Amino acid sequence: MADAAQDRVMAPIGLDIGARTPEETAVAICAEIIAARTGRPAPSLRDRSGPIHAGGDHGRAPATEPAPGNGRAADPADDPAQAAGPRRT
């Protein structure tokens, strides 16, 4: 890859919002694109020193068992039913 092309590569990409899932990572990337386009300052992962997942939990309790079918750990915060609260009838 030519030096000029390599200088245009942004990595790691995304805002430093503690994204853990693919969906959260997509939001972090889109948010960084919007911030760059609008000229707004934002905490990019490129500005961090060291690993982007230092500590690994970003303030959330670690998951303990794999979620069925996707090979990643289950996280109660990812459950929309839990986020919605008790169901009303």
SVG drawing of the C-alpha trace seen along z (x, -y; Angstrom):
<svg xmlns="http://www.w3.org/2000/svg" viewBox="-54 -22 59 44">
<polyline fill="none" stroke="black" stroke-width="0.4" points="0.0,0.0 1.4,-3.4 2.2,-5.8 -0.4,-8.3 -3.1,-5.6 -1.9,-4.3 -2.1,-7.8 -5.8,-7.8 -6.6,-4.6 -8.2,-5.4 -7.6,-2.7 -8.9,-1.9 -12.2,-3.5 -15.1,-4.6 -15.8,-6.8 -14.6,-5.6 -18.1,-4.8 -17.3,-1.3 -18.9,0.6 -18.8,4.3 -21.3,5.8 -21.2,5.5 -24.2,3.3 -22.6,1.0 -19.4,0.9 -21.4,-0.2 -23.0,-3.0 -19.5,-4.1 -18.2,-4.2 -21.2,-6.1 -20.9,-8.6 -17.2,-9.2 -18.1,-9.8 -20.8,-12.2 -18.5,-14.0 -15.8,-14.3 -18.2,-15.5 -19.7,-18.2 -16.3,-19.3 -17.4,-18.3 -14.7,-17.1 -15.2,-13.5 -13.2,-11.0 -11.9,-8.7 -10.3,-5.3 -7.3,-6.5 -6.6,-9.0 -6.2,-6.3 -2.9,-4.9 -2.7,-1.2 -5.4,1.5 -8.9,0.2 -10.4,2.8 -8.2,2.3 -9.9,3.9 -12.3,5.5 -15.6,4.6 -16.1,0.9 -17.9,0.7 -20.3,3.6 -20.4,6.9 -18.6,9.6 -20.8,12.1 -20.5,15.7 -21.9,18.0 -22.1,18.0 -25.2,16.8 -26.8,19.5 -25.6,19.7 -23.2,16.8 -20.2,17.8 -19.9,14.6 -20.7,14.2 -24.2,13.4 -24.8,9.9 -28.0,9.0 -27.6,5.4 -28.1,6.7 -31.6,8.1 -34.3,5.7 -36.8,7.3 -34.7,6.4 -34.2,2.8 -38.0,2.4 -38.8,3.2 -41.8,5.2 -44.5,6.0 -47.9,4.4 -51.1,6.1"/>
</svg>
